[in-house]
């Protein structure tokens, strides 16, 4: 009888110990899964933008430039129809890319949670699922930079933000996947037309930094 009690106590201690270990490593497992899914989703989105969106874009299609008789640029304005087309195409392509990777069988080795390089590929494989949350936010914005004497480079970028759910056994988390891709650029000689300042689609409210 005494030995039976001892055995039960040992089993209870083992179970409690396993539960303590599980509670301690659970956040590390989720963090590793989040990092893995963020990388996979970012690569998939970048790939689909490079293959399906960027080849259809040129600066002259995005920015309509008007010159006077001497060839001087007197006005430059955004082509809202083209920008809206790009944003719509990107939104659809991104949604399809995320849906495709949600069907993949993603697994991470348990050794990856140790942060020890040579152990990262070892240990039991933990199943991970990535589930799209449905929201895709696409923004076109620009930047200006000095390109030499009396020259300014105008760059146009595409930013995509989408939310996905990372699912591992018994725990889940939602993350934002953010990727920025250059679309087109050109160099202006002399003064940059005022109509190009603060390009942003969709338009941001006053005081909104976009962060």
C-alpha positions, -999 to +999 in steps of 0.1 A: +000+000+000+028+024+009+046+017-024+014+024-043+011+058-026+047+066-034+041+056-071+010+078-073+029+107-058+057+102-083+033+102-112+016+133-099+049+151-096+059+140-131+026+153-145+029+186-127+065+189-139+054+183-175+026+209-171+051+235-157+075+228-186+047+230-211+035+264-197+071+277-198+079+267-234+044+275-248+053+312-254+086+302-271+068+278-294+043+305-304+070+330-309+089+306-332+057+298-351+049+335-355+084+342-369+082+313-393+047+323-406+057+359-409+087+350-431+067+326-452+038+350-458+062+379-465+080+359-491+048+347-507+034+382-509+066+397-523+068+369-549+032+375-562+037+413-563+070+409-583+054+384-607+019+398-612+019+435-603+053+451-609+056+440-645+024+458-653+036+492-639+056+520-653+062+555-640+047+572-670+015+553-664+014+564-627+023+600-632+010+622-660+035+648-669+028+679-689+055+701-705+055+736-721+068+743-755+104+745-743+102+710-727+100+723-692+077+703-669+049+725-658+026+700-642+027+664-630-003+647-615-011+612-604-032+589-626-058+578-600-073+553-624-040+534-628-032+536-591-066+522-582-061+494-607-027+485-591-042+485-556-071+463-566-048+439-584-025+438-554-053+432-530-066+402-550-031+387-556-022+391-520-054+374-508-048+345-532-011+341-521-021+340-484-049+315-491-024+293-510+001+292-481-027+285-456-031+251-473+006+242-467+018+217-441+041+239-420+062+224-393+089+238-370+115+217-351+112+219-313+149+228-313+141+261-329+128+275-297+161+271-280+177+300-300+208+278-303+219+277-340+231+240-342+199+228-324+175+247-347+169+218-370+165+191-344+137+177-323+100+167-329+082+187-355+055+210-343+026+215-367+017+251-375-012+265-395-015+299-410-051+312-415-059+344-435-081+369-415-095+384-447-083+420-444-058+433-470-048+470-468-029+483-498-013+518-499+007+536-526+031+562-513+062+580-525+095+595-514+120+621-528+157+619-525+187+639-538+201+623-570+229+648-577+233+685-586+198+699-592+184+664-596+157+647-575+147+611-576+110+604-572+102+568-560+068+552-558+062+523-534+035+498-527+028+488-491+007+458-483-006+450-448-026+418-442-036+400-410-031+363-405-038+339-376-010+316-365-023+284-350-002+258-331-017+231-308-038+247-281-027+283-288-032+309-315-021+345-322-029+371-349-001+390-366+001+418-392+023+409-422+037+441-437+057+443-469+069+473-490+078+470-527+092+497-550+070+501-580+087+528-602+110+558-601+123+587-622+147+616-619+135+652-622+159+678-634+154+711-616+123+719-596+099+691-587+062+700-596+042+709-565+014+686-575+036+656-567+041+664-531+025+640-505+013+613-529-006+588-508-035+565-519-058+560-501-055+596-488-045+598-451-064+621-428-046+652-415-021+644-388-020+607-397+016+597-402+006+563-415+023+545-387 
